[in-house]
Amino acid sequence: MKTVSVLAAALLVTTSIGATAETLRWARAGDALTLDPHAQNEGPTSALAHQIMESLIIRDHSGEMVPTLATEWAPSESNPNIWVFKLREGVTFHDGADFTSEDVVFSLNRAMTEDSDYKELLASVKEVRAAGDYTVEIETNGPNPIMPNNLTNLFIMDKGWAEANNAVKVQDYEGGEDTFAAKNANGTGPYKLVSREPDVRTVLALNESYWGKDDFPMDVTEIIYTPIQNAATRVAALLSGEVDFIQDVPVQDLERVASTDGLDVRTAPQNRVIFFGMNMGDEDLANDDVEGKNPFADVRVRKAMNLAINREAIQQVVMRGQSFPAGMIAPPFVNGWNEEMDGASRTDIEEAKRLLAEAGYPDGFSIQLDCPNDRYINDEGICQAAVGMFGQIGVTVNLDAKPKAQHFPLLSNYETDFYMLGWGVPTYDSEYIFNFLVHGRDEKYGSWNAVRYNNPDLNAKIQSLASNTDLEARNADINAIWQVVQDEALYIPIHHQVLNWGMKEGVGTDVDSNDSPKFKYFTLN
């Protein structure tokens, strides 16, 4: 208790007198869901983890893959099914334990277990093994041309620490489990966890033993992270100097922040698409007024819902121009993105009504839309606008908006029939989208496929991408899979997000298209 009290007092002093030049006070709309590095594949969760923990490879702010805990990697010369990773020597965890290959083997095996939200990234893996203290081999079922791309958010834990703290098993986040790893962390990253109050404040301090302390600016020596859900409060904190950096400047406040002396707004397209999903797999829906059948099971209804959305109106009115209308759920950054598909969305109220009538719903129906209110830019506002648009075709939508911590388990537990989701693609390849959102849900795939779509033939084609080294043929298969996704209207794409980071002028950083700032790169002037 004495230690906690001293820490709290120190934080109060820091807040009251203003942060030093080395402290960065960081805010965004929502907090990390957990500190367990394999429990939730979710943007803010990964962004916090990247400060404390490390993967073998990361993407820097330009999107390039760069060495981290691995210094080099290449396919084995003797077996094309094996990738060989040479590990960085002399690295220690925050508690002083040495980093070795056994930690990598342990972590990747942990990330392949049932409760892991990252298992799709390793679905093609046959075995992970140590070939010496600083060499790891990943053997896949057939040659996997993009295995390194899949590792940029797969964080490495200390095996000994996990065993000592009963943290070998991944936290069952959707099941409401609380674990030691959900609240504590021991990584190799540039910052150590000092304190954590979920949804209130997390404090990180510089790791003085960090292997890269001479390779990066490391100007930030303390991070005070405060989630501020309310947009006006978040902006007020930046304007008043209470925080130095916010990741999500509300679109309605961009000009105000940019025109304020001492503040800066930096903008970049984001590697993320916002869309709606519809439960097409169940025989009957729990949250509609149609008895005994599922309207979304009919592709004509799904296409009608797609035609009801006026993306240009959302872009101009809700997003104040800070979005790009989408016709597919792949960002332009991604291998497999198709300009023609992405430009194919249109609004046609009369055609939508015709399709509904043809499907047997001339008077429409009612349905509940589940929406987060603290995850994406203007997420609840987009949903509110969509409610009116669906009403124009006779579909009455009842909006239920809630924080992401309550929203995401609805998808994982199949407790939603109609929902908003956003998807970024850290691998920059369509296989990532297919593995999580299109493949039928099983022990390895489809953990975010809440639309209940399951096509065995398409599943097989998706799985084959992991071992297809003929890149021209692989890209043809990717395009064919996208064609099915589009023809079946599996999702309703809304738009590609635009990032607006707000900060004090003295904060030096490029905007990361993955919206995952890595503070070891930041400079403070």
FIPA-376012 format. One record per atom (N, C-alpha, C, CB): y, x, z. Coordinates in steps of 0.02 Angstrom, whole numbers, plus 50000, padded with zeros to 5 digits. Glycine has a CB too. Layout:
BEGIN
YXZ
...
END
This chain:
BEGIN
499405004150000
500005000050000
500635004350000
500004995350061
500605009950037
501185014350040
501355017149970
501065020150089
500815019149933
500925021849866
501245016749820
500255024249836
500995010649822
501265005349780
501995004049797
500854998849788
502165004049861
502855002649882
503325008149858
502895001949958
503105014349864
503525019849841
503645019449765
503205026649858
503105017749727
503175017049655
503655011449638
502495015749624
503585005749672
504025000049658
504755001849672
503824993949700
504865005449727
505545007549744
505825012149691
505565010849812
505405016749667
505635021349615
505835017649552
505105026449600
505445012549534
505595008749474
506245004849482
505025003949457
506355002249542
506974998549554
507575003249548
506964995349624
507505009349573
508055014149567
508185015749493
507895020549605
507645016849455
507725018349384
508085012749348
507045019549351
507905006549365
508215000849332
508945000149352
507844994449349
509095001349416
509774999949439
510275005249416
509784999549515
510055011549409
510535016649390
510535017949315
510395023049427
510085014749279
510045015949207
509545021449193
510725017649178
509195020949138
508665025649122
508965032349101
508215022849067
508575037649113
508785044249090
508675044749016
508395049749128
508885050348987
508835051248914
508115051448892
509185057748893
507655052948938
506955053548919
506565046948927
506625058848960
506875042048956
506535035648967
506675030848909
506765032449034
506165027748885
506245022548833
506025015948863
505835024348770
506485011148863
506345004448888
506194999948828
506935001548931
505584997748824
505284994548765
505134987248781
504644998248743
505304982848734
505154975748745
504914972648679
505774971948771
504494967748686
504284963548630
504094956748657
503704966848589
503934952048613
503824945148635
503214944348680
503744940648575
502674947948664
502064946948702
501774953448728
501554943348660
501364952848779
501054958648810
500384960148776
500954957548885
500104966048791
499414967548773
498964962648811
499224974948790
498434960448779
497984955648811
497534959048863
497554952248759
497394965348854
496944969048898
497034976448886
496204966948887
496814980548933
496794987748923
496104990148899
496984991448986
495604985748901
494944987748875
495024989148800
494404982248888
494884995248778
495064997148709
494644993948655
495015004448702
494104990448674
493664987448623
493614979948630
492984990548628
493994976948675
493904969848690
494304965248644
494104968448760
494894967448620
495324963148580
495644967048522
495864959848623
495464965248462
495754968248402
496384964348385
495254968348341
496924965948420
497544962048417
498134966848420
497584956748475
498644965648378
499174970448368
499514973148430
499674967348326
499824969048472
500154971748532
499674975248579
500504966148569
499044972948581
498544976248622
498414983348597
497894972248624
498334984048532
498224990748503
498844995148509
498024990048429
499434992148502
500054996048506
500134999348574
500664991648491
499974995748627
500004998748694
499455003948702
499954993448749
498865002348678
498295006948684
498445013648650
497655003948656
498795013448593
498935019648556
499355024648596
499285017948491
499715022348646
500105026948687
499655030548737
500665023148723
499125027248758
498705029748814
498065033048788
498545024048862
497785030048737
497135032248712
497205034548640
496615026448717
496675037648615
496705040148546
496055038648510
496845047748546
496125038448444
495555037648399
495435044348365
495675032048347
494905044848326
494765051048291
495315052548240
494085050848256
495565047248209
496075047748157
496585042248171
495755046948084
497215043348156
497705037948160
498085037548095
498195038948220
498445032148087
498945031648034
499625032948065
498925024647999
499995037548036
500665038848062
501135033348038
500915045748039
501775034048051
502255028648035
502345027747960
502915030148067
502125032547920
502165031647848
501545028347819
502275038347814
501035027347863
500415024347840
499885029347821
500545019847783
500045035747824
499565040947806
499065042047863
499925047547789
498425043247845
497925044947895
497995052247914
497215043447869
498045053547979
498145060448003
497645061948058
498875061448028
497465068348066
496975070248118
497235068948188
496795077648111
496795066748231
496965065848301
496435069248343
497035058148320
495935065548367
495405068748404
494895072148357
495045063648448
494905070248295
494525073948244
495015078248205
494125069048197
494825084248190
495255088648151
495085088748077
495215095748179
494465087048061
494255086547991
493645082047986
494105093547962
493545079347927
492975074847915
492795075047841
493145067547938
492165074047828
491925074147759
491205071547758
491965081347729
490985068947700
490275067047694
489835073247701
490145063547626
489255072247728
488775077747734
488565080247666
488155075547775
488495086747658
488275089547595
487545088047581
488395097047594
487145086747634
486435085747626
486235078347624
486065089047682
486675073947648
486495066847652
487135062647641
486165065047720
487185059047585
487795055247571
487905049347619
487775052647500
487395047647659
487465042247707
487785044447772
486775039247721
487945050847778
488205053547841
488915056247831
487735059147867
489355054147876
490015057147882
490005061947942
490585051647890
490285067847932
490305072947984
491025073748008
490005079747959
491135073248073
491795073848103
491805079948149
491995067348141
492265084548135
492375090248180
492915088248230
492595096648139
492755089048294
493195086748347
493675092148371
492795084048405
494235089948397
494735094548424
494485097448490
495425090948434
494515103848497
494285107148559
494865108048607
493965113948543
494705108448671
495205109648722
495585103548744
495685114648699
495355097548725
495685091348743
495395088848809
495595085948687
495825086248852
495585083248915
495835076148922
495825087448975
495465072148958
495685065448977
496205065949032
495075061048999
496525060449047
497065060449096
496835062549165
497385053649099
496195061449180
495945063449246
495685070649247
495385058749268
495765074149191
495565081149187
494885082349157
495585084049254
494505077149144
493835078049115
493895080449043
493445071449117
493425084649023
493415087348955
493215081948904
492955093348950
493535082048847
493345077748791
492825081348748
493965075748747
492255078048737
491725080948695
491415075548651
491185084248739
490935077548612
490615072848566
490265067148602
490115076548523
490025068248664
489675062748698
490145056948712
489375065348764
490795058248719
491275052848729
491365048748665
491955055648751
491345052148608
491395048648543
490775044348531
491495053648486
490195047248543
489565043448533
489565037348579
488955047948547
489735038348642
489755032848689
490245027348666
489945035348759
490845029348646
491365024548630
491195020448567
492035028148620
490945023848515
490785020248454
490185015648464
490645025048397
489705017848504
489145013348520
489385007348560
488595017048558
489855008548606
490145003048646
490504998148600
490625005848700
490865000848550
491244996648505
490804992548458
491725000848464
490164994048455
489704990248412
489344984748450
489194994948382
489484983848514
489124978848554
489414971848545
489134980748627
489064966948571
489214959948557
489934957848575
488734955548594
490174960048633
490834957748655
491404961748625
490864958148730
491244966948588
491774970848556
492104966948499
491494977548530
492754967548495
493124964348441
493214969048381
493814961948466
492874974648383
492934979648330
492264980848294
493184986248359
491764976948311
491094978448284
491054977848208
490584973848316
491474973648177
491464973148105
491634979648070
491954967848083
492054983748103
492244990148074
491664995048071
492814993148114
491164993748112
490584998248116
489944994748095
490515001048187
490004989348059
489424985248042
488924989047998
489634978948006
489154993847960
488704997547916
488385003547950
489074999847854
488545004748014
488315010748048
487585009948071
488765012348109
487195014948054
486495015248076
486425019048142
486055018548022
486795024548147
486755028648208
487375033048213
486115032848208
487595034048276
488115038948291
487795044148336
488745035648326
487855050448319
487515055648358
487945061948363
486825057248328
487835065548416
488155071948426
487755077348392
488235073548502
488105081848357
487775087648325
488105093948354
487835087348247
488145094148419
488505099448454
489055096348496
488795104648404
489365100348539
489885097748584
490495095148547
490095103148632
490625097748487
491235095848451
491095093848379
491725101548453
490515091048368
490345088348302
489985081748311
489895093348262
490205076748273
489885070148275
489695068148205
490365064848307
489105065248199
488865062548136
488815054948141
488175065648116
489105051548091
489035044348086
488615042848025
489745040748082
488005040248037
487555038647982
487605031147967
486835040647998
487705029447905
487775022447884
487185020247841
488435021447846
487105013847834
486575011047791
486815011347719
486405003747812
486725017047688
487005018247622
487665021847628
487085011747583
487885025247577
488525028947579
489105024147591
488625032947515
489535025847639
490115021647653
490745025547634
490135019547728
491065023747577
491625027747553
492255027247595
491795025647483
492315022047638
492935021247675
492825021547751
493265014747657
492285024547774
492165024847846
492755027747885
491545029047860
493075033247863
493645035747902
494205030647910
493915042047870
494315026547858
494835021347862
494705016547919
494885017547796
494065015547936
493885010647987
493985013148058
493165008547977
494165019348067
494175022348133
494865023148164
493845029048131
495385021048129
496065022548153
496275018748215
496555021148098
495925013348231
496075009648293
495475009348340
496295002548277
494985013548329
494395013748372
494485019148425
493735014948330
494685017048484
494895021648537
494305024648573
495355018048586
494395030948595
493865034648628
493975034648704
493835041948601
493445032548739
493455032348812
493075038348839
493135025748837
493205039948901
492825045048937
492185041848962
493245048048996
491615044348938
490975041548957
490875041749033
490405045148923
491025047449064
490935048149136
491365043249176
491085055149157
491985042449154
492435037749188
492175030549182
493145038149158
491935028749123
491675021949113
491065020749156
491485020849039
490625025649160
490025024849201
490205024449275
489535030649189
490675028449297
490865028649368
491215022249390
491305034649381
491535018749342
491935012849360
491635006349334
492635013649334
490985006449319
490645000449296
490994997349235
490604995249353
491185001749188
491554999549129
491175001249064
492245002749127
490525002049070
490125003549011
490124997548963
489405005349030
490084991648991
490074985448951
490784983448931
489734979748990
490874981148869
491514978648846
491684972148883
491504977548770
492304971448902
492534965348934
492424959248889
493284965948952
492154953948916
492084947548880
492744943848889
491474943248907
493224945448846
493894942648853
493884935048843
494374945848804
493544932848790
493524925648774
493184921648830
493164924448708
492714924948864
492364921548919
492744921748984
491694924548929
493344924748985
493754924949045
493574930349094
493714918349079
493184935349073
492964940649118
493544945449133
492384944449087
493564947749195
494044952849215
493654958949237
494514950249273
493844964849214
493474970849229
493954976549247
493044972949169
493664981949271
494064987849288
494424990549227
493624993349320
494064990749170
494364993449109
494914988949081
493834994449056
494924982649101
495444978049078
496114979549111
495244970849092
496104983149168
496714984249206
496874991649216
496664980949273
496414996049196
496495003149206
496315006849142
496055005649266
496565012949136
496425016749075
496435024249089
496945015049020
495995027749055
495955035049061
495845037748990
495385037349110
496375039448957
496315041648887
496495048948879
496765037448843
496545051048816
496775057748799
497485057548770
496295061048749
497795051648769
498415050648734
499025053948766
498545043448729
499595053348732
500205056848754
500505054048818
500715056548700
500295048048838
500585044948898
500035042348944
501045039248879
500155043249010
499695040849061
499925034149088
499625046049117
499455030049107
499625023749140
499835025049212
499025018749138
500445022849229
500695023449298
500595016849335
501445025349298
500775011349305
500685004849338
500654999449285
501265003349388
500324994049302
500274988449255
500284981849292
499634988949213
500754977549273
500784970649295
500774966349231
501434969149338
500194963649212
500144959949149
500684954649142
499454956649142
500994954449083
501524949749066
502164950949105
501284942749078
502204956349143
502804957949181
503074964849162
502664957649257
502684970049176
502924976749163
502344981649163
503454978849215
502374986449116
501894991949115
502304998449111
501394991349055
502135003249153
502495009549154
502015015149135
502805010849225
502245019449089
501865025149066
502275031449077
501665024348991
501925036949091
502265043349101
501955048549055
502215045649175
502355053549037
502125058748991
501505062249019
502685063848980
501015063248974
500425067248990
500605074548980
499815065148946
500735078049035
500965085049030
500425089549000
501155087549100
499805087349000
499255091348973
499065089248902
498645090849018
499485085348870
499305082648804
499215088348754
499855077848780
498685087948716
498515093148667
499055094048614
497855091648633
499425088648599
499915088948545
500635089748569
499865082748505
500735091948631
501415092148657
501875096848618
501405094348730
501585101848584
501995106448544
502025104448470
501735113448551
501655099148452
501615097048382
502045090948366
500905095548364
502285087448417
502665081348408
503315081848448
502255075048430
503815077848432
504445078248469
504365077348544
504935073148442
503985072248564
503845070848634
504485070148675
503415076448664
505025067548643
505645066548679
505585061148733
506205064648630
505175056248720
505075050848768
504595053248822
504795044348733
504835053548883
504405055948938
504195050248984
504765061248977
504505044548979
504315038649018
504415032448975
504725038149085
503955027848979
504005021548943
503965015848993
503445020848888
504455011448991
504445005349031
504394999548982
505085004749078
503824996348982
503654991148933
503704984248967
502954992248902
504144979948940
504254973448970
504184968048917
504944973049003
503664963948919
503624958248872
504144952948890
502924955248872
504524950748840
505034945648851
504924940348797
505774948548847
504604934848815
504414929848766
505014926248736
503954924748798
505504924548777
506074920848753
506514925148708
506484918148812
506644922748646
506994926748597
507714928348619
507014923048530
508064923448645
508754924548666
508794929548723
509074917948687
508324929148769
508314933748826
508154940748802
507794931548878
507714941348754
507524947948727
508124951248694
506944947148677
508484947548653
509074950248620
509614951948671
509344945248568
509704947648720
510214948948772
510054955448809
510244943048821
509414956748820
509224962948854
509414969048813
508474962948869
509334968548746
509534974148703
510294974948700
509254973148632
510634969348694
511364969548690
511684972248754
511644962548675
511384970648811
511664972748875
511464979848895
511454967948929
510984982748858
510754989448874
510184989648923
511314993448901
509914983748941
509344983748987
508714986548955
509204976649011
508654985848888
508104988948852
508394992948794
507604983548826
508004997848771
508225002248717
507945000548650
508055009348734
507374996948649
507004995948587
506624989348591
506525001848573
506734984848542
506334978848537
506024978548468
506764972448551
505394976748466
505024976748403
505164970648360
504294977248416
505414965348391
505454959048355
506134955848366
504894954348378
506634958348330
507304955248332
507244948448298
507844959748297
507424943048332
507384936348300
507814936148237
507604930848350
507574932748186
507924932848122
508634930048128
507544928948069
508724925348174
509384922348181
509884927048215
509334915948221
509644932548243
510084937248279
510144943948244
509824938348349
509884944548184
509894951048150
510604953648139
509534950548084
511034949348113
511714951548099
512094953248163
512094946048061
511974949348215
512314950548279
512114957348307
512134944948329
511474958848305
511244965248332
511494971048288
510474965448337
511434970248222
511614975648176
512364977148179
511424973748105
512774972148195
513504973248197
513754975448265
513854966948176
513314976148313
513514978248380
513544985848384
513024975548434
514114988348407
514194995648414
513644998448457
514874997348443
513345003948434
512835007248473
512135004748461
512985006648544
512064999548419
511394996848405
511244997348330
511344989448428
510604997148315
510384997948246
509784993348235
510195005348231
509744990448174
509164986548154
508844990148095
509354979248135
508194991348099
507834994548045
507274989948021
507535001448067
507234989247955
506824984047925
506324987047876
507264978947889
505734983947873
505224986047825
504724980347816
504854992547848
504424979747756
503894974847747
503304976547794
503644974647673
503004971347821
502444972547866
501774971647831
502494967747926
501284975347855
500604974647831
500274968847868
500194981347842
500504962747853
500244956747888
500414950447849
500544956347960
499934945847848
500024939247817
499934933847871
499514938147758
500354928747869
500304923047914
499994917247875
501004921047943
499514913647906
499174908347870
498894903147919
498604911247826
498654897647891
498304892447930
497564892547911
498614885447917
497144891147961
496424890347949
496204883347965
496034895447991
495714880847929
495454874047937
494704874247949
495624869647874
494474870747999
493754870348014
493404866247961
493644867248085
493084869647914
492744866147860
491994865647871
492874869547794
491744868747926
491024869347935
490704863947977
490884875747964
491064861048025
490764856048069
490694849348033
491184855248132
490194845548052
490094838948021
490644834148040
489414836148042
490904834848100
491454830548123
491934834848162
491184824548167
492574832948162
493084836748197
493244833548264
493724837248156
493404837648313
493554835048379
494274832648385
493424840448431
494724835348343
495444834148352
495764830348295
495794840648362
495384825648264
495674821548212
495524814248227
495394823448142
495744809748183
495624802648194
495124799848143
496274798648190
494744804148111
494244802048062
493564802248097
494244806647998
493234796648100
492604796248135
492014797948089
492514789348166
491584802448113
490944803548080
490954808248021
490694797148057
491524811048003
491534816047950
492124820747958
491554812647881
492124825947918
492614831247923
493034831447859
492274838147937
493664829547862
494084829747802
494124836747771
494784827247818
494144841947814
494224848747789
493604851347752
494394853347845
493044847847759
492434849947723
492514848947648
491824846147749
492994844747628
493114843347557
493654848047531
493324835847547
493484851947480
493954856947454
494584853647427
493624861047399
494534847247406
495134843847381
495644842847438
494944837047351
495394841647498
495844840847555
496174847547572
495464838147617
495774852847570
496054859447585
496584861447533
495494864747586
496454859847470
496944861347419
497574857047426
496644860347349
497474850847447
498054846447459
498494849247515
497824839347477
498164851647569
498544854547624
498934860647601
498074856447683
498634864547557
498964870547530
499574868547488
498464874647488
499504863347448
500044861047405
500624857947444
499784856147354
500484855847505
501014852647545
501524857647572
500704848947603
501334864047577
501764869047608
502304871347559
501354874947632
502934870847581
503494873347542
503684880147571
504114868347545
503394885347542
503484892047568
504204894547560
503014896847533
504524892547506
505214894747496
505674891747549
505474892747426
505544885447569
505944882347622
505834886047688
505774874947629
505204887747703
505074891547764
505414898347761
504304892547774
505394901547704
505714908047696
506464907647709
505584910847625
506794902647681
507514902247685
507764899247751
507784898247628
507434893947774
507694890347832
507414893147898
507514882947827
506764893947902
506454896247964
506524903847972
505724894247967
506404907547917
506384914747922
507034918147901
505824917347879
507534914247881
508194916947861
508114922547808
508564919747922
507644921547763
507524926347709
507074932147728
508174929047686
506854932447791
506454938247814
505704937047807
506634939747887
505484935247747
504774934547733
504694934347657
504474928147766
504074935047634
503914934547563
503354929447556
503714941547533
503464923947520
502934918847513
502284921947489
503154913247464
501734919447516
501074922247502
500624917147469
500754924947565
500194919547425
499694915347393
498994917447410
499784915247319
498924923147445
498274925447467
498364928847535
497944930247415
497824929647572
497884932247640
497784939847642
497374928847686
498004943247589
498014950547587
498724952847576
497544953247531
498964957647616
499624960547604
499624964947542
499864964447665
500194966047511
500234970447452
500014977647465
500934970347425
500004979747528
499794986547545
499044987647531
499944987847619
498664982347524
497944982647530
497584983347463
497684976547566
497084987647459
496664988147400
496314981447389
496144993847408
496404978447330
496134971947316
496654966447311
495624970047367
497274968147335
497814963247327
497934962047253
498474965847362
498054955747236
498114953747166
498774950147157
497514949147145
499204952847116
499874950047107
499854942947082
500284954347059
499394941547036
499344934747008
499124929747062
498854934646949
498624931647101
498404927147155
498944926147206
497774930047189
499294931547224
499794931047276
500394926847254
500024937947296
500504926447189
501054922447164
500864915347143
501364925847106
500234913447159
499984907047133
500154900947176
499234907447127
500384902047237
500534896247281
501114892247253
500694898647352
501064885747260
501594881247237
501604875047282
501514879347163
502134871347277
502194865147315
502174859247266
502854864947356
501724854547278
501664848747233
501434842847275
501174850147174
501914839047300
501764833447346
501354828047311
502414830447374
501524826347250
501164821047215
500454823047200
501524819247151
500354829247180
499674831647167
499274831847231
499684838647134
499594833747286
499254833747351
499034826747371
499714836747405
499474821947362
499294814947377
498714812647334
499894810247368
498734814547270
498194812547225
497524815347247
498354814747153
497524821747267
496904824847290
496644821647354
497024832347302
497104819947400
496884816547461
496564809847445
497484815647509
496884805947401
496614799447382
495934800247348
497094795647336
495874805147305
495244806447270
494694808347319
495324811947218
494884811747373
494394813747424
494234808147473
494654819747462
494574802447467
494434796747511
494914795847568
493754797447538
495504799047564
496004798547617
496674796547587
496064805347655
496714790647556
497344788547524
497914787647574
497244782047486
497734786147637
498244785347689
498294791347735
498094779147730
497964796747715
497984802847755
497554802347817
498684804447774
497694806447866
497334806547929
497764810447979
496614809847922
497554810748040
497924814648090
497494820348115
498164810248149
497814825848134
497464831848155
497904835848202
497244836148094
497614839548249
497994843948293
498044850848263
497674844248363
498644853748264
498754860648242
498884865048303
499354861048192
498464870048311
498544874848367
498934880848342
497844876948395
499444882548381
499914887748358
500114892148417
500544884548326
500154898748407
500424903048460
501184902448462
500214910348450
501474904048519
502214903948523
502504910548547
502434898448570
502084915848548
502344922348569
502014928148532
502254923248643
501734926748472
501374932148437
501714934248372
500664929948423
501874929548329
502154931248263
502894929248260
501754927748206
503244931748210
503954930248204
504044922848190
504284934648149
504394919348235
504524912148228
503884908148219
504994910948170
503354910048253
502714906648243
502754899148257
502184909748287
503044897248314
503084890148329
503554886548281
503324889048402
504094889948260
504554886948212
504224885648144
505154891348202
503794890248123
503424889148060
502974883148067
503004895448042
502634882648122
502174876948133
502564870348135
501784877948199
503144870348167
503554864348169
503764862148099
504164865348214
503964867048058
504154865447990
503554862747950
504444871547955
502974865747961
502374863547925
502174856447944
501794868247939
502294854548006
502134847648028
502494842647983
502344846548102
503134843747970
503514839247926
503264839347855
504244840947928
503054845147832
502804845747763
502144842147754
502724853147744
501704842747802
501074839147798
501194831547803
500594841347854
501704829747840
501864822547846
502054819547779
502424821547895
502334823647734
502534821047668
501934818947625
502924826347632
501344821447641
500754819347603
500314814547643
500334825447582
500574812247700
500214807247739
499774809947794
499804803147695
499794816447805
499384819547858
499834820447919
499084826447834
499654816847972
500034817248034
499764822948076
499994810548074
500194827848091
499984833748127
500294833748196
500164840148088
499874834448247
500104834948316
500094842348335
499664830648364
500674845048350
500724852248364
500594853748437
501424854748344
500164858648449
500034861248516
500154868748515
499304859548540
500734870948540
500914878048540
500834880848610
501644879048514
500544886848613
500424889948679
500424897448671
499754887448710
500484901248726
500464908648721
499814911048689
500554911748790
499864916948659
499284919648622
498684920748667
499474926248589
498794922148731
498234923248777
497804917048784
498484925348845
498104911148774
497714904848774
497524902748703
498114899348808
497914904948654
497784902848585
497174906248554
498394904148542
497134912848559
496604916448525
495894914548547
496704923748535
495784913248612
495104911148631
494894904548598
495064910448706
495364900348578
495184894248542
494814895848478
495814889948526
495024901248444
494704903248382
494024906348396
495144908148343
494004910848446
493374914248461
492844909548486
493504919648513
493054904348523
492574899648553
492474893348512
492814897748622
492724893348450
492654887448406
492924881148439
491914886448387
493514881648469
493814875948503
494444873448467
493984877748575
494534875448405
495094873148365
494844870948296
495634878648358
495164865848269
494994863448202
495524865448150
494914855948203
496114867148174
496674868648129
497144873248167
497044861948105
497284879048139
497624884148180
498024889048137
497114888048221
498494892448170
498864897948139
498544904548160
499614897748158
498544909248112
498324916048126
498724920748082
497564916948115
498834926848105
499124932148064
498624937848059
499804934548093
498614941248003
498104946547994
498414952647962
497514943947952
498364958247997
498554964647970
497924968447950
498974968748020
498004973547908
497414976947880
497494984447890
497324975247805
497304987047948
497404994147962
496994998847918
497234995548034
496454996247887
496055000447841
496355000747772
495354997847838
496834996247757
497144995647691
496634994047636
497515002147673
496104990447655
495584988647607
495354981547622
494984993647611
495204977747567
495024970647574
494374969547613
494944967547506
493944974647615
493324973847653
493454971747725
492914980347651
493984974447754
494174972747823
494304965247830
494804976747845
494664962447783
494804955247784
494164951247777
495304953247728
493754953147730
493134949447718
492664949747778
492784952247656
492604955647809
492144956447865
492324951947923
492124963647887
492974951247937
493194947447994
493304940047979
493834950348021
493554938347919
493804931647906
493404927547855
494504932147882
492984930747815
492634927247762
491874927147773
492784930447695
491594932647794
490874932947808
490704927947864
490664940147829
490134924747858
489904920147910
489824923747977
489244916947891
489964920248031
489944923348096
489224924648118
490304919048148
489084930948137
488444932848166
488564938548215
487934934948111
488054942348232
488124947448283
488544953448260
487454949948305
488664954148195
489044959848169
489684957948133
488614963748124
489714951948107
490264950048062
490584943448085
490004949447990
491184942348056
491494935748059
491774933648125
491014930848038
491964938348169
492184936348236
492834932448236
492254942448280
493244933048182
493854929148177
493804923648124
494444933748161
493204922248101
493094916948053
493004910348090
492464918448008
493564907248108
493544900948144
493544894948098
494124900448191
493544896248031
493504890647984
492784888447974
493824892647917
492314892448003
491594890948000
491314891247929
491454883948029
491624895047886
491364895947818
490774900747820
491924898547769
490254899147783
489664903447782
489314902747715
489184901947840
489374907847673
489074907847606
488604913847602
489624908147550
487944912847608
487474918547610
487544923247550
486764915947612
487644920647491
487724924947433
488354929247439
487754920747368
488894926147461
489524929847470
489454934847528
490114925047483
489104932847581
488984937547636
488664943947611
488554934247690
488154943147569
487794949047543
488254953347501
487184946747501
488674950147462
489144953947420
489654957747463
489504949347369
489874954547517
490344957747563
490014963847595
490594952847616
489404963047618
489054968547651
488944974347603
488384966247679
488844972947539
488704978147491
489314982647479
488484975147425
489914980347496
490514984347486
490494990747526
491144980347504
490164990547584
490154996347629
489775002147601
489854994347696
489345000947552
488935006447526
489015007447451
488205005247542
489545004647422
489655005247351
490145010947338
489914998547321
489895016547313
490325022247301
490615022447230
489945028647313
490405017747188
490705016947122
491325012747132
490195013547070
491895016047139
492505012547160
492735007347110
493055017447173
492615008547046
492805003646996
492374997347003
492725006546925
491724998247012
491284992447022
491434988947088
490544994647020
491584993047139
491754990147205
492384985847200
491854995747257
492884988247165
493504984347158
493384978047118
494034988547124
492924978247071
492744972147034
492414967147080
492284973846974
491994969447125
491674965047174
492194962147221
491134968747213
492664966247242
493194963847286
493584958247252
493674969547306
493754959247189
494124954047152
493714947647146
494314956547083
493054948347135
492624942447129
492594938647196
491924944447107
492574942347251
492574939047317
493224935347328
492454944147373
493774938547310
494424935247317
494454928847275
494994939947297
494144929047218
494154923047175
493814917147210
493814924447108
493264918547245
492924913247283
493364910847340
492244915847311
493674915447376
494124913647431
494684909047406
494424919947464
494954910647348
495494906647320
495244899947295
495844910347263
494684899947259
494414893647231
494204888847286
493814895147185
493944891547341
493724887347396
494284885447444
493164890947434
494874888347432
495454886947476
495254887747550
495734879847464
494974893647565
494734894747634
495304894747684
494354901347637
495884897147663
496464897447708
497084895047671
496564904747734
497604893647709
498254891647681
498744897347694
498504884847713
498844901747646
499314907347656
500024904747663
499274912447598
500414907647707
501114905647716
501574911247689
501264904247791
501564916947722
502004922347699
501794929147726
502724920947718
502074934247694
502034941047718
502624942247765
502024946247659
502484944847824
503024945947872
503454952047854
502734946947942
504064951847878
504524957547874
504674959847945
505194955747835
504644966347956
504784969048022
505524970548031
504364975348034
505784968848089
506464970548107
506464973548177
506934964348104
506494980148180
506524983648244
507254984648263
506144990548240
507414982948325
508084983948350
508084989348404
508374977448378
508594993748403
508594999348449
509295002248458
508105004748426
509355006248509
509975010048517
510015015148461
509995013448586
510625016748441
510725021348384
510415028148396
511465022148371
510355030248458
510085036848473
509335037248469
510285038948540
509005031648458
508275031648452
508095033248380
507965024848474
507715038448370
507535040548303
506815038848287
507645047948294
506705034448237
506025032848216
506055029248149
505665028548268
505525029848110
505425025648052
505045019448075
505025029447996
505125013948038
504755007848054
504035008548028
505105001548023
503565007248071
502855007548053
502655000748024
502415009348114
502405000847962
502224994547928
501674990747965
502004995947858
501294994248008
500774990948047
501044988348114
500204995748060
501704989048125
502044986648186
501734989648249
502004979048189
501534996048244
501224999448300
501595005948313
500465000748286
502155005648349
502545011748362
502135016748402
503185010148399
502195023048383
501865028448420
502425032848446
501355032448374
502535032448512
503135035248541
503145042848542
503235032648610
502585046048531
502595053348527
502995055748467
501875056148524
503085051448417
503485053148357
504235051848367
503235049148297
504415047848418
505115045848427
505545051848449
505165040148478
506175051648429
506665056348455
507205052348491
506975060748399
507515055448541
508065052248579
508665056948578
507845050648653
509225054348553
509825058448549
510395055148588
510035059548475
END
